[in-house]
Amino acid sequence: MQFLSDGKTFVGSSHLAIERSAPHIYISALSFADKKSLIYEYFAPHCTGLIQVDLFCISHHAGSAVMVLNGHIGPVRVVSYSGDGRLLASGSDDGTVRLWDMQIGGEAQPPLHSGDGRVLSVDFARNNLWVASGTESGAVCVWNVGPTRASPRRFKGHSRQVNCVAFSRDSSRLASASEDKTVSIWNSETGEQLRILSGHTTGINGVTFAPDGLTVGTSSKGRNIQLWDAVTGQAVLERLALMADKTVGFSPDGEMVAGSTGGQVVLCSCKTGVGIALLNSDASINSIRFSPDGQSLVAAHDRGVRLWTLQPNLNNASWVDLGGHIVHSAAFSPDGLHIASAADDGTIRILSASSGQLTVQRLPAHEEEVKSVAVSRGGDIIASGSGDTSVRIWNAHTGDVALPTLDGHTGDVYSVSISPDGSLIASASKDHTVRLWDVQSGAVIGEPMRGHTGPIWAVTFSHDGRWIASASEDKTIHMWDVATQQASAVGPFQCGGLAYTVAFSPDDGLVTAGGNMGRIYLWRTASGEQAHEPLDANDWNVLSVAFSPDGMRIVSGGADDVARIWDIAAGQCVLVLQGHTGYVWSVDWSSDASVIATGSFDATLRLWDAMTGAPLATLHGHAKAVLSVAFTKDSRFIVSGSVDATIRKWDVHAACQLPSERRKDPVSALTSATLKDGWLVGSSGELILWVPAEYRAWLQVPPCTLRIDRSRVAVRVDDSGLHAGLDWALCWRG
């Protein structure tokens, strides 16, 4: 029986790959299979040359996805099981309600169209006869479940979109919550409007009946939960110790009501309104539901599904995350064995609720965007600064935290720099200060360096380690003596506008800076005199600058989506690096002077030939803007930090391999693959690997050799090589 159960999970989690291409039973499905499953234990020893998948702090198939349902062509907003669990209803932005057969995993009948725009909510009546939907037009539709394709009954009364619908447990009444600030109670059979609940001052997002049917709970954009007498329509317990803006739910015994706001779930007593427990998530929560036995609670949020085990201690509830996609709704099956989740990517996933027994703790990571990264000269540590106001130090080889979080700044950390000898980190912040930290202990050194009157966008050490330069919104560049942490007698240097970036020349004889007036400035560090007329970048903001290793050229990145290479002596732009489709936030020059790296708002890194300006590689993987790039001293790797709150390390040589080399070598082809519709696709469109949806948000694929994030899914090829393409059958050795 366990073999059959594992087989069902195996097929359900990767059936889209298998349906598209049978060889991917081995190439993809087996690679992603749970290593502890009987399917994997039996078949894997018979195979060689497969892609290897290593999971870090994420459970297999994000909690055993036993089925993935596809059919909607827009985000799925909501799911609801029938009372007997045989059917599942779903509503989508594509304007349809769909009914799914939970035995076969297919649609039970053709999609239901009402013509009322997006379907924002659905609920299945416990009598298994009706499905209600709330729509963008404001109509409430009730569909008869059966083989005949009858038109829905429309309950009209709302003047704006209906955000939520819910049947009473006996199916006799239907509640609908609307953007028009009211809740209507309807006779489910006749459509008669029995009651209108008024009192909320903003649109209402959630509504539900208590198990006994006598109380209705609502949640509104005013961030409060209201309980109502379902018969009289009068408000009860007006001062609940509960804030909620999107969702509300009752425990099966009716003793508790749960609501959510932001990333928190609050549990309150239905009798007294007093708060009982607080559950925290790391993402905005879109829906919450209790399990049928009341011992668990599932939340759909912007990073997946979180399942809390509430017993035996509510205030010490354990949890597990069951996915990495944006989920709008999640619901337990009536037997409590499965969870259905409605995803923004148009899919519905059926997850095993028993995976909640396997709590997976997340890896340490920044909570907000990574604004700056720096690599030590020895290449052993990475320093990072973040919008979460922290500085962190990481092992550059493993991604492990090298020290506890360095806290002290009271604003975003915009920039970090590591001293040449690797002993110090300098950080610059929105709080107008520069701080020094000891790399070995993480202790702050001395007092914050104060002098700027605006946020500090950039900080850097001189190459001899004696000085720090900082660039600020106050239009100045300050020089600081590292030994005394006092301002230099030279400076501050004045810019014509906000200063965003600063760099020392290799011999420390010059300081260059750029800002919002499109000018690149050069000063002599010894005297503070202007060394050259400002270089003119056509009035576009200069966001980043870096000297060439010989000090003869500068590369700059700007708000016009290009990088420029400048000849300092001639005072002219000699090359324009074009290809990005967003601001070039960061630039760096390899120590051997052969390669320039750029990071952009378009979420890519690009590598360029430093002499000719020819593009060498485009690195995909970050989900949002790349704000910082930094080469290792040996130029073998480049590290990047992004708005997506992750740090990545990339193999420069692998990234720069010629396309002809990649086509000949399947292993190399993986380094140039891009993710499209769930597939890692080669440069010629070949299907290299199917990636189950729950893993895509955490993917680490060559030439990315390290990803620092809460979880990661590392895809690699081992020493046995890779059997793919026309040679795929060689993977089976019997």
C-alpha positions, 0 to 999 in steps of 0.5 A: 500500500505504501508503494502505491501511495508513493506512486500516486504522489510521484505521478501527481507531483510531476504529471505535467512533465510526464504528459509532455515528455515521457522520458522526463519520468526519469529525467525530471520526476525521479530527480525531484522524487522524495529520497525516502519514498519507495519509488525512489528507493527502488528505481534510483539505483537503476539509473545514472546520469540524472540531474541531482536535486538537493533541498535545503529547508524545504520538504519534498514537494513542499509537503507531499503534493499528491495532485496538481490541477490545471485548467484555469487560465488566470489566478485561482482565488479560492477553493472549497470542498464538497461536504463528502470530499468527492468534489472541489470547487474553484473560482478564478480571475478567468471568470469561471467556476470549475468542479474537480473530481478528487478521485481522478484529478480531472474536471468533473464537468465543463467550466461554469461561466456566469459572465459576471467577471472575475470569480472572487469567492466560492463555497460548496454547500454541505448538502453537496447540491449547490456551489455559490460564487461571488463575482466582480460584478456584484452578483451572487450566483448559485449553481446546481451541481449535477450533469445538467448545465443549468444557468445559475440562480442570481441573488441580486442586492449588492452594488459592488463586487462580492468578495466572499460567500459562505453557506451555513452548516445546514446549507439553508442560508448563504452569506455574501460580503461585498465591497459595498460595506454590507453583508447579505443573508439569503435563503439558499433555496429561494434567493430571498434576502433575509437580512442585511448586516450594516455597520462596517465603514469599508469594504468587507473581505471575509464572512463565515457562519459559526458552526451553530449557525447563530453567529456570523463573523465578518472582516473588513478593510477597516481591520476589524472583526465583527460578530453578528447575531445571524437571526436579528442582524444585531452586532455582538461583541463589538470590541473583540481583541482582534484585528483582521482585514482579509479573512475570518474563521471559526473553530469547529467547536465554535469556541474560537474565532481567528482573523488575520492582518498582515502576517499575523493570525490572532485567535480570540474567545467567541464568548469574551472577545479576549485574545488567546494566542498570536501566530506569526507568518513571514508574509501577508496572509490571504485566508485561514481555515481550521482543520475539521478536528480543530487541532490545526490551522492553515493559512494561505499567504504570499509565499505559500501555505503555512500549517500550524499544529495548535495542540497541545499549546496554542501559544507555542504552536509548531508550523511547517511551510508547504509551498513557495508560490503565491497562494490566495486560498487554502482549505482542508478536505472534510476528512482533514487528510488533504489541503487544497491551495489556490495559486496565483499561477493558475494551478490548484495543489492538493497537499498532504496535511500529514506533512505538518508533522515534519516541521521545517525551519527556514535558513537565516536570511535577510527579511527585506531587500539586499541593497549591498554585498561585498566579498573579502579579499580572501573570498571566504566571507560575504558581507551584506546590508539590507532594508531590514536595517541589519548587516550580516556576514556569511560563509562564502562557500556554504552560505551559512551565517558566520556571525549573529546579525549585526544590529545597530542602524536605525534605517536601511543599510544602503552599502557595505564594504570590507577592509582590504585585510578582511578585519573590518566592515563599514556600513552606510545607512539611511540613518545618516551614519557610517559604522565600523564592525569587527569581522571576527566578533561582530562587535561595533567599533567605536561610535557611529561616524556622523557628519552627513545630513542626509541618507548615505548611499555608498561607502568604500574602503581605500585600497590601503585600508586607511580611509573610508569614503561615503556618498550622501543625499546631502550632496557631499562625499566625506573622507573618514580616518579608519584609525580615529573614525574622525572626518579627514581634514580634506573635504568634504567634496561637493557634488552638484546633486545627490551623491549615490556612489563613490570609489577609490582609484587603485593607487588611492590617489583619486576619489570618484563619485556620481549622482543625480545630475548625471555627472561623474566627479574626480578629486585628488585624495591628498589635496581635495582638488578637482582632478578633472572636469566632471564627466557628463552622462547626459543628465541621467542619474549615475547610480554606480561607478568602479575604476579599472584595475589600472586606474585608467578607466571608469565604468558607470551605471545609470538610470538610462539603462546602460553602463558606460566606460570612460577614458579618464585622461581624455574625459570621454565615454569610449564604450556604451554597454547596452542590453539592460531594460532597467536602471543599472544599479551596480557595476564592478570590474574583475581584478584581471581587467577582462570582465565588467559585471552589471546589475540591473532593475530588470532582475539580471546580471550581465557580463561584458568584455571590458575591452570591446564591450561585447556581451558575454553572458546574461545571468537569470535567477533573481526575481527582482532588481539586482542592486549590488554586484561584486567580484571575488578577488580571483575573478572566478565568481561574482556575488549579487544582492537583490530586492528579492532579499536573496544573495547569489554567487555565480561561476563566471567561467561557466556563465561565459562559455560559448553557446556552441560549447553548451549545445555540445555538452548537456551539462553546459546547457544547464548553465544557460537554461531559462525557466519557462512555463515550469521547464528549464529550457535550453537555448534552442528550446530543448526541454532540460528539466521540469521543475514542480511549481512549489520549488521554482521560487527557491531554485538554484541552477548553474552557473549560480553556485550558491543561493542565500535564502530562507530555503533553496533547491540546488540543481546540479550534475554530479561526476557521472555526467548527464544523459539527456537529449537523444541519449536520455535512455542511457540513464537506465542501467537496469 
